[in-house]
Amino acid sequence: MSDSQAKPTLELVQQNIVIVNTGCANLSSVKFAVERLGYQPIVTDNIKQIKAADKVILPGVGSAKHAMKNIVEKGLTITLQQLTQPVLGFCLGMQLMAESSTEGSKYSEGKEPSIERSKSSVKSSDENTVKCLGLIPTKITPLDAQDLRLPHMGWNTLTSINDHPVFRDINVGDYFYFVHSFAAPISEYTVASCNYGTKFSAAIAKDNFIGCQFHPERSSELGRKIIKNFLALPINELPPKELENS
């Protein structure tokens, strides 16, 4: 039995793992990736269940505009912003942790824009800036791929890795699977980087929040290692920020 398929301890099996249903994610693949590690995650948009989770996974595919619209309509914004347990974002889920996302007129996540989005792309840049959750102080902008094709789709290597428990036993040069046209720049919150025309953040983190631009659930053994490291974290290993009095 491989390390990634090994059964977790009884203590870990009893963890309450929640995958947030943002209405724009391949939830079945994320759920299956967690189940392969021996856990029984719950997929939900129920506020009480999300708050009660030991670990929270925030997945997502598509555009930040659509995802944030769903999050607002579901009444999840404040709940997600005030989580104190470890939270892991996948792909768009990572981007939603940022302060904002600039969609512009470019394709998002490799999907051609609808007629409505094509018309809106000629509006001012302010109207194309989507306010995100503001969990990590960075902004998502179109990936400057130089002469390379967008979206950035397929396997690529990490060019740097900082010390973070979720990246334990992950090395520079390891391959992960990416599908995106927008990215976070390199900053003090970068914990891993990648290069596609230009260097960008492959993962960002602050306090109890960490997001991966790549898809761990589609990144084979190393992706499973990322998920396993996250789920194996002691609850207090990633201390949350102090919440403001509401």
Secondary structure, 3 states (H helix, E strand, C coil): CCHHHCCCCHHHHCCCEEEECCCCCCHHHHHHHHHCCCCCCEEECCHHHHHCCCEEEECCCCCHHHHHHHHHHCCCHHHHHCCCCCEEEECHHHHHCCCEEECCCCCECCECCCHHHHHHCCCCHHHHEEECCCCCCCEEEECCCCCCCCCEEEEEEEEEECCCHHHCCCCCCCEEEEEECEEECCCCCEEEEEECCCEEEEEEEECCEEEECCCHHHCHHHHHHHHHHHHCCCCCCCCCCCCCCC
